[in-house]
Amino acid sequence: MSERAVVLIDGEHYAPVVRDALVALPYEVVGALLVGGTEKLRGAPVGAAGAGNHRRTAAASPPALPANDYGVPLVDSLEAVEADLVVDLSDEPVLGPRERMLWASRALALGLPYVGADFRFEPPPLAPVATPSLAVIGLGKRVGKTAVAGHVARVLARDRRVVVVAMGRGGPAEPELVETPPTLDDLIALSRSGRHAASDHLEAAALAGVPAVGCRRAGGGLAGAPFTSNVLEGARLAAELEPELLVFDGSGAALPPVEVDARILVTNGDHDARAGLNAYRVLVSDLVVDTGGADREAIRSISEVPVVAAELRLRPTRPLGGRPTAVFTTGPAPTADLDAEVVHVSRNLARRDALREELGRIEAEVYLVELKAAAVDVVAEAALARGAEVVLAANDVASTELDERLGAIVPERSRA
C-alpha cells in the first residue's frame, strides 16, 4: 500500500502543473497544503498556511480554492489528516531555504519524514525508556545546558531517586556509572590514565551530587541525532539503580536518542532558533531556559512553549578566603560575587593553545576552574606544578521561574 502524503504546494506554480505532479507522485496524496503565492491564483484570496508556529494561527486558514483545481483536498495544517510523510512541491520565492527548514522542523516534530526533489529528512530515531525521564538539550554549545541538567537533577532529587545519564564527545567507550562524587585526585588520576577527566557525567556526579552514567556519542545530525552513541546501554545501566527519574543530558546540539517524557531546551543569544533545523528542537521541548540574550520573539514564532530566564553563577566548592585567584571558565559566568582577589579570568578552557599561553603569565594562590574541557589535564596540572590550590567551581543556575515550572513538566509517573 502506498504511503500517505501531505504535499506542500504554492501558487507560484500554475494549478495544472501542480495537479499533474501530484498524480505522478508515488504516494497516496491525502491533502495539499498551500504555503503561499496565492496572489497568482485566479479568483483566490491572498492567504496561506504559515510555517512559523506549530499551533494554528490566524494566517493558517486555507484559501477558498476549489479542491478540484488540484484534484486533492486542501488542508490547513500538517496535522489535519493522517499521513506518513510530507512532500515539498514548493520552490523559491514562496519557500526559501529558511522557510523550508521551518516546515521540515514541523514535519519531524510530528514524526513525519520531509521529502523534496533532492532531499529527505527523517525524524531522529528515539528508543523507548521504561523509567520516567526528561532530557535537557541545547541549541548549541556553551549555553549552560549541563549546568541546567545538574540543577534540575539536584532539585528533583530532594524527593525522588534521580540518576543522570550524560553523553559527550569524550565519553567512555563503555557506559560508566559514578555513584559517589569524584575528588580532584580521582579526576587527575583519570586524566593521567589517558581519560577525559571533565566529561559531563563526572561534572554531574561531582557537583550535582547524584549518581551519573557517562556515555559517548560521535557526530550530530541537523535535527540532533547522533551518528553513533552508547546512550541506550547507559540508560539500561542507570535503570539497575532503580531510579524514579532519569535526567538525560544532551551534548551540544545533539539530542539523547531516547523517547523521554519531557524535554527542557537551553539556549542563549549566541544561537538562532530559526536557523537550520533548530526549530525542531524548540517544537519537541516542553520548556525553554534562556541563560542570557535569547531571541524570545523568534522562539514564540515557532511555538508557544514557555520561556524562563536563568542566570549562571560560579560557586566554589571550597572557600577562597579572599586569596589571589585565577578563574577559568568556558563562558561568561560572573566573578564579582566571589570571595577572592580575582587576578585573572580566562574563558579559554576549550581552547588549549590559548590556555597554555596565558597560563605562563598567571600568578595566583588559587586556581578556580569549571569542570570542563581542559580543566584537569591543563589547568589543574599547571596549578599543582606551581604549588597552587585547585578549587572546582560549580555553575549554579539561579532561576525561580525554572524551579516553579519543573513541577509542571516532571513526568506524573515519577513519584512526587
N, C-alpha and C positions, 0 to 999 in steps of 0.2 A: 504493500500500500504506500502511495506517495506521501511524503512529508507535507504537513500543512504549513503554509507560509503566509505571513502578513508582509505585504510589499509596500515599501516607501516609494511614492511617485511624486512628480512635480508637474506644474502647469507649464513649465518651460518646454517640455516635450508635448507635441500635439497628441491629442487623445487617440487617434488611430494607431500611432506608433507605439504608444504605451499598451493599448489593447492587444496588438499583435505580439508584443514582447511578453505580456502576461500569459498568453496562450502558449508561447514557446518554452516557458519555464518548466523544468522537470519536477514541479511541485503542484500540490493542490492549493490554489490560491483561495484562502478563506476570507481575505479582506485586503483592501488597498487603503493606505493612509496618505492623504495629500499633505505634503510638508511645505508647500509654498509655490509661488509662481502663479497663483490663481488669477492675477490681473490679466493674464494672456488667454484665459479660458473664456470662450464665448458664453455670455449670459450668466457667468458665475460671479458671485460676490467675492470681494477680497477677503481672505482669511484662510488659515490652515493650521494644522496641528503644530505646536511648538516643541522643540527638542529640549527645552530648559528643564522645567520641573517635572519629576516623575509622577506627581499627582496632577489631576486635571486642573487647568487654569482657564480663564475666560477666553484666551486666544486658542484654546484647543478644540473648539467646536468645528465640525466638518463643514465645508462649504456646501451649499444646497445644490449639489450637482447630481443629475440623474445617474443612477448606478449603471444604466445600460450604455453610457458613454464609454465606460471601461469594461463592462461586461462582468464586473465583480462587485460585491458590496463594498461601500465606503465605510470606514470606521474612523473613530476619533482618537484612538489610543492603541498602543500595543497590547494592552490588557483586555481590549473589547471582545476578543474572540480567542478560542483555544487554538494555539498554534505550536509548531515545533521549531520554527526558526523565523528570522526576519531577513527579508531580501531587500537590498537597496537598489532600486532602479532610478534613483535621482542622480543629479550631477550638479556641478557648478553652473551658474552662480547661485542657484537656490540653496544647495548644501555644499559648503566648502569643507576642507579637512577638519576644521574645529567643530563645526556643526555635526559632521558625520560621527566624530568621536563621541559627541554627546548622545546621539542616537544609539551608537554601539554600546555605550555605557548602560543606557536604559535597557537594551535588549539583554545584555549579560546579567544585569541585576535581576531580571526576570527568569534567568536560567536558559535563555534562548541564544543560539548561535546567531551571529550577524554576518551576512554574506553579501558580497558585491561582485562586480565583474572580475576583479583580480585580487580579492582578499576574502578572508574568512576568519572571524574571531570566535573562539569557543569560550564558554563560561569556564572559569577556573574550576577544576575538579576539587570537590570538597568531600572528605570522608566523614562518615558519622562518628560521633563520640558519645558513649553511653553516659558519662559523667556530666552533670550540669557544668556549663562552661561559658566563658566570654573571652573575647580576644581584644587586645589593644594593638591597633595597627597605625601606621604612619603614612602621611602623604609624601614622605621622603626622609632622608637622614637629617640628624641634628635638629629634631623638633621637640625632644624631650619625651619620646614615646616610652622608653624603658623606665624613665622616672615616673611617668604616669602609671605604667603597669605595676611598678613596685608600690606606689601609693595605693592603688586600687586593691592590690593583694593585702597590704598591711591593714587597710581599713576593714576589708571584708573578713579578715582573719580574726577579728575581735570576737565573732560569734559563730564561726564555722571553720572547718578544716580546709585550708587553701593550699594548693600546690601550683607553682608557676612552671610553665613549660615554655622555654625560650629557644629561639632559633637564631643563628647568626652565621656570617661568612667564615668565622673562625671557630665554630663549634666543634665538639668532639666527634670522632669517627663513629663511635657508638654512643647512644644516649647515656648521659651521666647524671646520676642522682646526687645532689648535695643536700644533706639533711641538716647540717649544722653550719653556722656562719664560718667561712674560712678566715683565718688570720692573715696578716701581711706575710708572715713567714711561710704559710701554706701557699700563698699566691706566688711568692718568689721561687719557692721550690718547683711549682708547676712551670713557671717561666723558664727556669734553668734546665728543666727536663725537655724543653722544646715545645711546650704547650702554650696556647694563647691564654694568658692568665687574667684577661679582662673581659672574658665572654659575659654576655648578658645574664646567664644563669648564675654565674659567680657573683655578679653585682646584686642580683635579686636575693640570693642566699645571705650575702654579707650585710646588705643594707636594708632589705625589707624584712628580714627576719623570718622568712617562711621557707619550707623546703622548695628546691628548684631542680628541674631537669633540663640539662643542656642538650641542644640538638644543633645540627648544621644544615645549611642549605647552600646550593650553588645556582646562580642565575636568578633572574626575575623577569617575568613577562610583563607586557604592557598593562595587564589587569592585575598583576601582583602574584601570579602563580610561580612558585619556584621551579626550576628545571628539575632539580633533584633535592630531596631532603629526607631526613630520618625522623620527622616530627611525629608520624603515626606510631613508630616504635617508642618514641619518647612519651607519647600520651599513654601507651599501654604500661610503660614503666611507672609513670606517675599514678596510674589507677591502682597499682599494687599497694599504695599507701591508703587506699580507701578515702580519698578526699571528698568533701561535699561540694567543692567547686574547683575547677581548673581555670587558671588565668593563662591564656596563650599570649606570649609576647612576640609580635611580628619582628621583621628585620628590614630596616629601611622602609622601602615602599612595597616589600614583599609581604604577602598575607600568609598566615599559617594555613596549610591546606586541609583544614578541618571545618566541618559544619558546626558552628557554635550557636549558642542560644542568643547571644548579643555581641555587638562589636562597638568599641569606642575608637574613634578616629582622632589622631593627634596631628595638628598642623600649626604653622605659623606664617609670618609674612613672606617667607622665602619660597613658598610653593603655591602654584596656581591651581585651584580646584577645578578649573575648566580646561586645563591642558591635558593632552593625550587622553588616556582613559582614567584620569583621576576622578572624574565624576562617578565612575563605577564604585570607587572606594567610599565616596560620600553616600551613594544610594544604598549600599549594603550596611551602613552604620546606623546605630541607634542613638548615638551621641557624638558630638564633635567637641574636642577640647582645643581651644585656641591658646597657645603658650606665648602669643605676642604678635600682633600685627596681621592676623589672617584677614583675608577679604571676605567678610561675612556676607556681603551682598552677592558675591559670586556663589557662595555656598547656598544661600537662600534661593538663587535662581535655579539650582539643581534639585533641592529637596527642602522639605520643611523640618528636617532633623534639628533638634535643639543644639545650640552652640553655647558653650560656657567658657569663661575666661579662667586662666590659671597662670600663676607666677612660679617660676623655678627659683629656689633659694638654696645656696650651698649650706650644708650643715656638717661641720667637722665631727668625726666620730670620737675624737678626744679633744680636751680643752687646748686651745692655742696659747692662752696665758699672756696675750699681748706681745708675744715674741716676733722678731722679724720673720715674715712668712712669704714664701713664693707660692702662688696659686696657679694650678694647671687644670684647665677645663677644655671642653670641646665646643662650648657655646658661650652665650652672653650672660652667664649666671652672675648676678651682682655680688660684689665683695664688700660693700660699705658697712654691712652689719657684722662683719667678722671681728671677733675679739683678738685682733692681731695688728701688728705693724706690717701692712702689706707692702713689700718691697718690689714685687714683680707679679704681673698677671700674664699668663700665657694661655692663648686659645688654640695652641698648635698641637694638642695631644694626638690628633690624627695625621699630623704632618711630621714624620720622623726627622727628615733632614733639617727643617726649620727648628724643630725642637732641640735637636742636638747642638745646633749653632747657638741658640740662646742660652742653653744650659751652661755653656762655658763662661757666660758673663754674669751668672747669678751668684749672689752670696746671701744665704738665709739660714736660719737655725731650723726652720720647719718647712717642709715641702708638703703643701696641702693639695691633694690630687684626686680628681674624679677617677673612678674605676672604669676607664675607657681606653681603647686603642693602645697607646704606648705607655700607659700609666705605670706598669710594673717593669717591663723589660728595659725601658729607657729612663724614665723619671726616678722610680724608686731605686734602681741600681745606681744611678748617678748620685742621688742623695746619700745613700748608705756608704758609698765610696768616700764621701766627704765628711762622714760622721754626723750628718744632719738627721733629724727625725722625720719620718714619713707618716702623715696622717691622711687616711682616706676621707673623702668628702661625699656625703650623700647629696643628691639633688632632690630636695624636698619639693613637693607640689603644694602650693598654697591656693586653695580654691574651695570656698564654702559652697559655691554653686555645684561643683563636681560632686562633693560629698552628699549634697541634698538630692542630686539626680541618680546616684548609684542605686538607691533602693528601688527605683522605678525600672531599672534595666537588668538587675540581678535576676537570674532565672528563678521562677517561682518554685521549681522543683529542688532548688538548693535551700537547705534549712536556714531560715532567718533567725 
